[in-house]
Amino acid sequence: MHMLYDSESFVVVQIHANAPEESAPAPAVPELARHGFEIVDKRSGKEVYLDGSWAEMFQQRLNVWQKKTPTQEEIEDTLEGYAELAHTPVALH
């Protein structure tokens, strides 16, 4: 897990599929390894997990941001768009 962004309104975490927990037993049935991004909207207390093509599109956005540093407003506007997809309340594990 890698924290990418943290503001008063949002948190973005990248989750790597190939980083199993040390205490987790190996699954009996092989699982599809998928990485993704978790975006938490602190204002609403909801999160959305992007994987597959959504994660690929978000990664492309991050690549563009690495080349041209965005303003905080641009980042927040983009995350706001993804936050509209959030329906899952944040739960501590």
N, CA, C and O atoms as a GROMACS GRO file, in nm:
protein
  372
    1MET      N    1   0.085  -0.116   0.000
    1MET     CA    2   0.000   0.000   0.000
    1MET      C    3   0.091   0.123   0.000
    1MET      O    4   0.191   0.128   0.071
    2HIS      N    5   0.053   0.221  -0.081
    2HIS     CA    6   0.135   0.341  -0.093
    2HIS      C    7   0.044   0.464  -0.097
    2HIS      O    8  -0.041   0.477  -0.185
    3MET      N    9   0.063   0.554   0.001
    3MET     CA   10  -0.016   0.677   0.007
    3MET      C   11   0.031   0.771  -0.104
    3MET      O   12   0.149   0.806  -0.110
    4LEU      N   13  -0.061   0.811  -0.191
    4LEU     CA   14  -0.028   0.901  -0.301
    4LEU      C   15  -0.069   1.045  -0.275
    4LEU      O   16  -0.003   1.138  -0.321
    5TYR      N   17  -0.178   1.063  -0.200
    5TYR     CA   18  -0.232   1.198  -0.182
    5TYR      C   19  -0.314   1.201  -0.053
    5TYR      O   20  -0.386   1.106  -0.022
    6ASP      N   21  -0.301   1.310   0.021
    6ASP     CA   22  -0.378   1.327   0.144
    6ASP      C   23  -0.404   1.476   0.162
    6ASP      O   24  -0.311   1.555   0.174
    7SER      N   25  -0.531   1.513   0.162
    7SER     CA   26  -0.570   1.652   0.184
    7SER      C   27  -0.684   1.655   0.284
    7SER      O   28  -0.720   1.552   0.341
    8GLU      N   29  -0.740   1.772   0.306
    8GLU     CA   30  -0.854   1.784   0.398
    8GLU      C   31  -0.976   1.710   0.344
    8GLU      O   32  -1.063   1.669   0.421
    9SER      N   33  -0.983   1.693   0.210
    9SER     CA   34  -1.102   1.634   0.149
    9SER      C   35  -1.084   1.491   0.101
    9SER      O   36  -1.180   1.413   0.102
   10PHE      N   37  -0.963   1.454   0.058
   10PHE     CA   38  -0.943   1.325  -0.005
   10PHE      C   39  -0.815   1.256   0.042
   10PHE      O   40  -0.718   1.319   0.085
   11VAL      N   41  -0.819   1.122   0.031
   11VAL     CA   42  -0.700   1.038   0.046
   11VAL      C   43  -0.699   0.944  -0.073
   11VAL      O   44  -0.802   0.887  -0.110
   12VAL      N   45  -0.581   0.928  -0.134
   12VAL     CA   46  -0.566   0.833  -0.245
   12VAL      C   47  -0.453   0.738  -0.208
   12VAL      O   48  -0.342   0.780  -0.175
   13VAL      N   49  -0.482   0.608  -0.214
   13VAL     CA   50  -0.386   0.505  -0.180
   13VAL      C   51  -0.375   0.410  -0.298
   13VAL      O   52  -0.476   0.370  -0.356
   14GLN      N   53  -0.251   0.373  -0.333
   14GLN     CA   54  -0.230   0.272  -0.437
   14GLN      C   55  -0.208   0.140  -0.366
   14GLN      O   56  -0.127   0.130  -0.273
   15ILE      N   57  -0.281   0.038  -0.410
   15ILE     CA   58  -0.271  -0.094  -0.349
   15ILE      C   59  -0.208  -0.188  -0.451
   15ILE      O   60  -0.256  -0.203  -0.563
   16HIS      N   61  -0.098  -0.250  -0.410
   16HIS     CA   62  -0.025  -0.341  -0.498
   16HIS      C   63  -0.071  -0.484  -0.473
   16HIS      O   64  -0.069  -0.531  -0.359
   17ALA      N   65  -0.111  -0.552  -0.578
   17ALA     CA   66  -0.164  -0.687  -0.567
   17ALA      C   67  -0.059  -0.788  -0.525
   17ALA      O   68  -0.093  -0.888  -0.461
   18ASN      N   69   0.066  -0.766  -0.558
   18ASN     CA   70   0.170  -0.864  -0.530
   18ASN      C   71   0.236  -0.843  -0.395
   18ASN      O   72   0.349  -0.886  -0.374
   19ALA      N   73   0.167  -0.780  -0.305
   19ALA     CA   74   0.220  -0.756  -0.171
   19ALA      C   75   0.131  -0.823  -0.068
   19ALA      O   76   0.055  -0.755   0.002
   20PRO      N   77   0.137  -0.957  -0.056
   20PRO     CA   78   0.051  -1.027   0.040
   20PRO      C   79   0.092  -0.997   0.184
   20PRO      O   80   0.208  -0.969   0.213
   21GLU      N   81  -0.005  -1.004   0.271
   21GLU     CA   82   0.023  -0.983   0.413
   21GLU      C   83   0.103  -1.102   0.463
   21GLU      O   84   0.082  -1.215   0.420
   22GLU      N   85   0.195  -1.076   0.554
   22GLU     CA   86   0.282  -1.182   0.605
   22GLU      C   87   0.203  -1.290   0.677
   22GLU      O   88   0.238  -1.407   0.668
   23SER      N   89   0.098  -1.254   0.747
   23SER     CA   90   0.021  -1.350   0.825
   23SER      C   91  -0.090  -1.418   0.744
   23SER      O   92  -0.155  -1.510   0.794
   24ALA      N   93  -0.112  -1.375   0.621
   24ALA     CA   94  -0.220  -1.431   0.540
   24ALA      C   95  -0.177  -1.566   0.481
   24ALA      O   96  -0.071  -1.576   0.420
   25PRO      N   97  -0.261  -1.669   0.499
   25PRO     CA   98  -0.228  -1.799   0.438
   25PRO      C   99  -0.248  -1.793   0.286
   25PRO      O  100  -0.324  -1.711   0.236
   26ALA      N  101  -0.178  -1.879   0.216
   26ALA     CA  102  -0.192  -1.884   0.070
   26ALA      C  103  -0.333  -1.933   0.038
   26ALA      O  104  -0.381  -2.027   0.100
   27PRO      N  105  -0.400  -1.870  -0.060
   27PRO     CA  106  -0.536  -1.914  -0.095
   27PRO      C  107  -0.535  -2.054  -0.156
   27PRO      O  108  -0.443  -2.090  -0.229
   28ALA      N  109  -0.639  -2.132  -0.126
   28ALA     CA  110  -0.651  -2.268  -0.180
   28ALA      C  111  -0.675  -2.264  -0.331
   28ALA      O  112  -0.628  -2.350  -0.405
   29VAL      N  113  -0.748  -2.162  -0.374
   29VAL     CA  114  -0.776  -2.144  -0.516
   29VAL      C  115  -0.700  -2.020  -0.562
   29VAL      O  116  -0.708  -1.915  -0.499
   30PRO      N  117  -0.625  -2.031  -0.672
   30PRO     CA  118  -0.550  -1.913  -0.718
   30PRO      C  119  -0.644  -1.796  -0.744
   30PRO      O  120  -0.754  -1.812  -0.797
   31GLU      N  121  -0.597  -1.678  -0.705
   31GLU     CA  122  -0.676  -1.557  -0.724
   31GLU      C  123  -0.611  -1.469  -0.829
   31GLU      O  124  -0.489  -1.469  -0.845
   32LEU      N  125  -0.692  -1.393  -0.900
   32LEU     CA  126  -0.643  -1.299  -0.998
   32LEU      C  127  -0.579  -1.181  -0.924
   32LEU      O  128  -0.645  -1.114  -0.845
   33ALA      N  129  -0.452  -1.157  -0.952
   33ALA     CA  130  -0.382  -1.046  -0.887
   33ALA      C  131  -0.416  -0.917  -0.958
   33ALA      O  132  -0.389  -0.902  -1.077
   34ARG      N  133  -0.476  -0.824  -0.885
   34ARG     CA  134  -0.514  -0.696  -0.944
   34ARG      C  135  -0.476  -0.585  -0.850
   34ARG      O  136  -0.510  -0.587  -0.732
   35HIS      N  137  -0.404  -0.490  -0.904
   35HIS     CA  138  -0.372  -0.372  -0.824
   35HIS      C  139  -0.479  -0.267  -0.849
   35HIS      O  140  -0.558  -0.277  -0.943
   36GLY      N  141  -0.480  -0.168  -0.765
   36GLY     CA  142  -0.580  -0.063  -0.785
   36GLY      C  143  -0.552   0.057  -0.698
   36GLY      O  144  -0.447   0.070  -0.635
   37PHE      N  145  -0.650   0.145  -0.697
   37PHE     CA  146  -0.641   0.269  -0.621
   37PHE      C  147  -0.767   0.284  -0.538
   37PHE      O  148  -0.878   0.261  -0.585
   38GLU      N  149  -0.748   0.323  -0.413
   38GLU     CA  150  -0.861   0.353  -0.326
   38GLU      C  151  -0.866   0.503  -0.308
   38GLU      O  152  -0.767   0.566  -0.269
   39ILE      N  153  -0.982   0.560  -0.336
   39ILE     CA  154  -1.003   0.704  -0.318
   39ILE      C  155  -1.108   0.721  -0.208
   39ILE      O  156  -1.220   0.671  -0.219
   40VAL      N  157  -1.069   0.791  -0.104
   40VAL     CA  158  -1.159   0.815   0.009
   40VAL      C  159  -1.199   0.961   0.009
   40VAL      O  160  -1.114   1.050   0.008
   41ASP      N  161  -1.329   0.984   0.010
   41ASP     CA  162  -1.385   1.119   0.022
   41ASP      C  163  -1.410   1.142   0.170
   41ASP      O  164  -1.507   1.091   0.226
   42LYS      N  165  -1.324   1.218   0.234
   42LYS     CA  166  -1.334   1.241   0.378
   42LYS      C  167  -1.462   1.316   0.415
   42LYS      O  168  -1.514   1.301   0.525
   43ARG      N  169  -1.512   1.397   0.322
   43ARG     CA  170  -1.632   1.477   0.352
   43ARG      C  171  -1.755   1.390   0.366
   43ARG      O  172  -1.839   1.413   0.453
   44SER      N  173  -1.767   1.289   0.280
   44SER     CA  174  -1.886   1.203   0.283
   44SER      C  175  -1.861   1.074   0.363
   44SER      O  176  -1.956   1.004   0.398
   45GLY      N  177  -1.733   1.043   0.391
   45GLY     CA  178  -1.702   0.920   0.462
   45GLY      C  179  -1.719   0.796   0.375
   45GLY      O  180  -1.745   0.687   0.425
   46LYS      N  181  -1.704   0.814   0.242
   46LYS     CA  182  -1.721   0.702   0.150
   46LYS      C  183  -1.594   0.683   0.068
   46LYS      O  184  -1.513   0.774   0.054
   47GLU      N  185  -1.579   0.561   0.015
   47GLU     CA  186  -1.462   0.530  -0.065
   47GLU      C  187  -1.502   0.455  -0.190
   47GLU      O  188  -1.608   0.393  -0.198
   48VAL      N  189  -1.413   0.463  -0.289
   48VAL     CA  190  -1.431   0.389  -0.412
   48VAL      C  191  -1.297   0.322  -0.443
   48VAL      O  192  -1.191   0.383  -0.426
   49TYR      N  193  -1.303   0.197  -0.490
   49TYR     CA  194  -1.183   0.123  -0.527
   49TYR      C  195  -1.182   0.111  -0.678
   49TYR      O  196  -1.276   0.059  -0.738
   50LEU      N  197  -1.074   0.158  -0.739
   50LEU     CA  198  -1.060   0.150  -0.884
   50LEU      C  199  -0.965   0.036  -0.918
   50LEU      O  200  -0.852   0.033  -0.871
   51ASP      N  201  -1.013  -0.058  -0.999
   51ASP     CA  202  -0.924  -0.162  -1.049
   51ASP      C  203  -0.954  -0.185  -1.196
   51ASP      O  204  -1.045  -0.122  -1.251
   52GLY      N  205  -0.881  -0.273  -1.258
   52GLY     CA  206  -0.903  -0.300  -1.400
   52GLY      C  207  -0.883  -0.177  -1.486
   52GLY      O  208  -0.787  -0.103  -1.469
   53SER      N  209  -0.976  -0.157  -1.580
   53SER     CA  210  -0.963  -0.044  -1.672
   53SER      C  211  -0.974   0.091  -1.601
   53SER      O  212  -0.913   0.188  -1.645
   54TRP      N  213  -1.051   0.097  -1.492
   54TRP     CA  214  -1.060   0.222  -1.415
   54TRP      C  215  -0.923   0.256  -1.356
   54TRP      O  216  -0.881   0.372  -1.358
   55ALA      N  217  -0.855   0.155  -1.302
   55ALA     CA  218  -0.721   0.178  -1.245
   55ALA      C  219  -0.622   0.219  -1.354
   55ALA      O  220  -0.537   0.305  -1.331
   56GLU      N  221  -0.634   0.159  -1.470
   56GLU     CA  222  -0.545   0.195  -1.581
   56GLU      C  223  -0.566   0.341  -1.623
   56GLU      O  224  -0.470   0.413  -1.648
   57MET      N  225  -0.692   0.383  -1.630
   57MET     CA  226  -0.720   0.523  -1.666
   57MET      C  227  -0.667   0.618  -1.559
   57MET      O  228  -0.612   0.724  -1.591
   58PHE      N  229  -0.683   0.580  -1.432
   58PHE     CA  230  -0.634   0.665  -1.324
   58PHE      C  231  -0.481   0.671  -1.328
   58PHE      O  232  -0.423   0.777  -1.303
   59GLN      N  233  -0.416   0.559  -1.357
   59GLN     CA  234  -0.270   0.556  -1.367
   59GLN      C  235  -0.223   0.647  -1.480
   59GLN      O  236  -0.121   0.715  -1.467
   60GLN      N  237  -0.295   0.648  -1.590
   60GLN     CA  238  -0.261   0.739  -1.700
   60GLN      C  239  -0.269   0.884  -1.655
   60GLN      O  240  -0.184   0.966  -1.691
   61ARG      N  241  -0.370   0.916  -1.575
   61ARG     CA  242  -0.384   1.052  -1.521
   61ARG      C  243  -0.264   1.085  -1.434
   61ARG      O  244  -0.210   1.196  -1.442
   62LEU      N  245  -0.223   0.990  -1.349
   62LEU     CA  246  -0.106   1.012  -1.264
   62LEU      C  247   0.020   1.035  -1.346
   62LEU      O  248   0.103   1.119  -1.312
   63ASN      N  249   0.035   0.960  -1.455
   63ASN     CA  250   0.151   0.976  -1.542
   63ASN      C  251   0.156   1.116  -1.603
   63ASN      O  252   0.263   1.176  -1.613
   64VAL      N  253   0.040   1.168  -1.643
   64VAL     CA  254   0.033   1.304  -1.698
   64VAL      C  255   0.070   1.404  -1.588
   64VAL      O  256   0.143   1.500  -1.614
   65TRP      N  257   0.021   1.381  -1.467
   65TRP     CA  258   0.051   1.472  -1.357
   65TRP      C  259   0.200   1.472  -1.324
   65TRP      O  260   0.253   1.574  -1.281
   66GLN      N  261   0.268   1.359  -1.344
   66GLN     CA  262   0.412   1.355  -1.318
   66GLN      C  263   0.488   1.442  -1.416
   66GLN      O  264   0.591   1.501  -1.382
   67LYS      N  265   0.438   1.452  -1.539
   67LYS     CA  266   0.503   1.534  -1.641
   67LYS      C  267   0.471   1.681  -1.623
   67LYS      O  268   0.558   1.767  -1.642
   68LYS      N  269   0.348   1.710  -1.586
   68LYS     CA  270   0.303   1.849  -1.565
   68LYS      C  271   0.233   1.855  -1.430
   68LYS      O  272   0.119   1.810  -1.417
   69THR      N  273   0.299   1.910  -1.333
   69THR     CA  274   0.246   1.914  -1.198
   69THR      C  275   0.116   1.994  -1.193
   69THR      O  276   0.113   2.112  -1.229
   70PRO      N  277   0.008   1.928  -1.148
   70PRO     CA  278  -0.121   1.998  -1.140
   70PRO      C  279  -0.131   2.083  -1.014
   70PRO      O  280  -0.054   2.066  -0.919
   71THR      N  281  -0.226   2.174  -1.015
   71THR     CA  282  -0.256   2.251  -0.895
   71THR      C  283  -0.339   2.163  -0.802
   71THR      O  284  -0.395   2.062  -0.845
   72GLN      N  285  -0.347   2.202  -0.678
   72GLN     CA  286  -0.430   2.126  -0.585
   72GLN      C  287  -0.576   2.130  -0.630
   72GLN      O  288  -0.649   2.031  -0.613
   73GLU      N  289  -0.618   2.241  -0.685
   73GLU     CA  290  -0.756   2.253  -0.733
   73GLU      C  291  -0.783   2.152  -0.845
   73GLU      O  292  -0.890   2.090  -0.849
   74GLU      N  293  -0.687   2.136  -0.937
   74GLU     CA  294  -0.704   2.039  -1.046
   74GLU      C  295  -0.712   1.896  -0.991
   74GLU      O  296  -0.792   1.815  -1.038
   75ILE      N  297  -0.629   1.866  -0.893
   75ILE     CA  298  -0.632   1.733  -0.831
   75ILE      C  299  -0.767   1.710  -0.764
   75ILE      O  300  -0.830   1.606  -0.784
   76GLU      N  301  -0.809   1.806  -0.684
   76GLU     CA  302  -0.935   1.793  -0.611
   76GLU      C  303  -1.054   1.781  -0.706
   76GLU      O  304  -1.146   1.703  -0.680
   77ASP      N  305  -1.053   1.856  -0.816
   77ASP     CA  306  -1.162   1.847  -0.914
   77ASP      C  307  -1.168   1.707  -0.976
   77ASP      O  308  -1.276   1.651  -0.994
   78THR      N  309  -1.051   1.652  -1.007
   78THR     CA  310  -1.046   1.517  -1.064
   78THR      C  311  -1.096   1.414  -0.963
   78THR      O  312  -1.176   1.327  -0.997
   79LEU      N  313  -1.049   1.424  -0.840
   79LEU     CA  314  -1.092   1.330  -0.737
   79LEU      C  315  -1.240   1.343  -0.707
   79LEU      O  316  -1.306   1.244  -0.675
   80GLU      N  317  -1.292   1.463  -0.716
   80GLU     CA  318  -1.436   1.486  -0.697
   80GLU      C  319  -1.516   1.403  -0.798
   80GLU      O  320  -1.619   1.344  -0.763
   81GLY      N  321  -1.468   1.398  -0.922
   81GLY     CA  322  -1.535   1.319  -1.025
   81GLY      C  323  -1.538   1.171  -0.990
   81GLY      O  324  -1.640   1.104  -1.007
   82TYR      N  325  -1.426   1.120  -0.941
   82TYR     CA  326  -1.422   0.979  -0.900
   82TYR      C  327  -1.505   0.956  -0.774
   82TYR      O  328  -1.566   0.851  -0.758
   83ALA      N  329  -1.507   1.054  -0.684
   83ALA     CA  330  -1.582   1.040  -0.559
   83ALA      C  331  -1.732   1.025  -0.584
   83ALA      O  332  -1.803   0.969  -0.500
   84GLU      N  333  -1.779   1.074  -0.697
   84GLU     CA  334  -1.920   1.055  -0.731
   84GLU      C  335  -1.956   0.908  -0.748
   84GLU      O  336  -2.072   0.870  -0.737
   85LEU      N  337  -1.855   0.824  -0.774
   85LEU     CA  338  -1.876   0.680  -0.787
   85LEU      C  339  -1.881   0.611  -0.650
   85LEU      O  340  -1.923   0.496  -0.641
   86ALA      N  341  -1.838   0.680  -0.546
   86ALA     CA  342  -1.826   0.620  -0.412
   86ALA      C  343  -1.962   0.597  -0.350
   86ALA      O  344  -2.042   0.689  -0.333
   87HIS      N  345  -1.985   0.470  -0.316
   87HIS     CA  346  -2.110   0.434  -0.246
   87HIS      C  347  -2.082   0.354  -0.121
   87HIS      O  348  -2.172   0.328  -0.041
   88THR      N  349  -1.955   0.314  -0.103
   88THR     CA  350  -1.918   0.229   0.009
   88THR      C  351  -1.872   0.313   0.126
   88THR      O  352  -1.776   0.389   0.114
   89PRO      N  353  -1.940   0.300   0.242
   89PRO     CA  354  -1.893   0.373   0.358
   89PRO      C  355  -1.755   0.324   0.401
   89PRO      O  356  -1.725   0.205   0.390
   90VAL      N  357  -1.673   0.413   0.449
   90VAL     CA  358  -1.539   0.375   0.496
   90VAL      C  359  -1.555   0.289   0.620
   90VAL      O  360  -1.629   0.324   0.712
   91ALA      N  361  -1.483   0.177   0.622
   91ALA     CA  362  -1.485   0.088   0.738
   91ALA      C  363  -1.342   0.054   0.774
   91ALA      O  364  -1.259   0.029   0.686
   92LEU      N  365  -1.313   0.053   0.902
   92LEU     CA  366  -1.180   0.015   0.947
   92LEU      C  367  -1.171  -0.136   0.951
   92LEU      O  368  -1.265  -0.203   0.992
   93HIS      N  369  -1.058  -0.188   0.906
   93HIS     CA  370  -1.040  -0.334   0.904
   93HIS      C  371  -0.949  -0.376   1.018
   93HIS      O  372  -0.921  -0.494   1.033
   0.00000   0.00000   0.00000
